[in-house]
């Protein structure tokens, strides 16, 4: 039993912490991983904002078509409606934000086009700083 304790003590005396070189190597590896990860995450965020803006525009155009279809007097070809009007009429709960430009769609004008079949299509503009 005594030899086991002396071996354990010798083993503990020979153990040392990380050397400075090993610590620096770990820091360099973490730095390389960070240098690779940060730009790719930035690209993912940019892509998601662009896709969110595309879907927001489609939502606004869909709300404008619903608005046009439910009017007592059919809007003429080329009629316009603002996103603010769609919010007021209850077709949107609030004016969405453009994620890329960080601007509200509240003043954006949606142009309605009457197709040959009698259906409407809509085209929403892009928000701009006034």
C-alpha positions in Angstrom: 0.0 0.0 0.0 2.9 2.3 0.8 4.5 1.9 -2.6 1.2 2.9 -4.2 1.2 6.1 -2.2 4.7 6.9 -3.1 4.1 6.3 -6.8 1.0 8.5 -6.6 3.1 11.3 -5.0 5.8 11.0 -7.7 3.2 11.1 -10.4 1.7 14.3 -8.9 5.1 15.9 -8.6 5.8 15.3 -12.3 2.5 16.7 -13.5 2.6 20.2 -14.7 0.1 22.7 -16.2 0.0 23.8 -19.8 3.1 25.3 -21.1 3.0 28.8 -22.6 3.5 27.3 -26.1 0.5 25.0 -25.7 -1.6 27.8 -24.5 -0.6 30.0 -27.4 -1.4 27.2 -29.8 -4.9 26.8 -28.4 -5.4 30.6 -28.7 -4.2 30.6 -32.3 -6.6 27.7 -33.2 -9.5 29.5 -31.6 -8.6 32.7 -33.6 -8.5 30.8 -36.9 -11.9 29.2 -36.1 -13.4 32.7 -35.2 -11.9 34.2 -38.4 -13.7 31.6 -40.5 -17.0 31.6 -38.6 -17.6 35.4 -38.3 -17.9 36.2 -42.1 -20.1 33.2 -42.8 -22.5 34.2 -40.0 -22.6 37.7 -41.4 -23.6 36.3 -44.8 -26.4 34.2 -43.2 -27.8 37.2 -41.5 -27.7 39.3 -44.7 -29.4 36.5 -46.6 -32.1 36.1 -44.0 -32.9 39.8 -44.1 -33.2 39.8 -47.9 -35.5 36.8 -47.8 -37.6 38.4 -45.0 -38.0 41.5 -47.1 -39.1 39.5 -50.1 -41.8 37.7 -48.0 -42.9 41.0 -46.4 -43.4 42.5 -49.9 -45.4 39.4 -50.9 -47.6 39.8 -47.8 -48.3 43.4 -48.5 -49.2 42.7 -52.1 -51.5 39.9 -51.0 -53.2 42.2 -48.5 -53.7 44.8 -51.2 -55.3 42.2 -53.5 -57.7 41.2 -50.7 -58.5 44.9 -50.1 -59.3 45.4 -53.8 -61.5 42.3 -54.0 -63.6 43.4 -51.1 -64.3 47.0 -52.1 -67.9 47.7 -53.0 -66.7 49.6 -56.1 -64.0 47.8 -57.9 -60.8 49.8 -58.0 -59.7 50.8 -61.5 -56.7 49.4 -63.3 -53.6 51.2 -61.9 -55.4 52.2 -58.6 -53.1 52.6 -55.6 -53.4 52.0 -51.9 -50.8 52.7 -49.2 -49.7 50.2 -46.6 -51.0 52.6 -44.0 -54.5 52.3 -45.6 -54.2 48.5 -45.4 -53.4 48.8 -41.7 -56.3 51.2 -41.1 -58.7 48.9 -43.0 -57.5 45.9 -40.9 -55.8 43.9 -43.7 -52.5 44.2 -41.9 -52.1 44.4 -38.1 -49.2 46.9 -38.4 -46.9 48.3 -41.0 -44.0 45.9 -41.3 -40.4 47.0 -41.3 -37.9 46.5 -44.1 -35.1 44.5 -42.5 -32.4 45.5 -44.9 -33.0 49.2 -44.9 -34.5 49.4 -41.4 -37.4 51.5 -42.6 -41.2 51.1 -42.2 -43.4 50.2 -45.1 -46.2 52.5 -43.7 -45.9 55.0 -46.6 -45.2 52.5 -49.4 -47.7 52.7 -52.3 -49.1 49.5 -53.7 -50.2 49.6 -57.4 -53.1 47.3 -58.4 -53.3 45.9 -61.9 -56.5 44.4 -63.2 -55.8 41.3 -65.4 -57.8 40.2 -68.4 -59.5 37.5 -66.2 -60.8 40.1 -63.8 -58.3 39.4 -61.0 -56.0 41.8 -59.4 -52.2 41.7 -59.1 -50.3 44.1 -56.9 -46.8 45.6 -56.9 -45.5 47.2 -53.8 -42.7 49.7 -53.8 -39.7 49.8 -51.5 -39.6 52.1 -48.4 -37.4 55.1 -48.6 -36.3 57.7 -46.1 -38.4 60.8 -46.6 
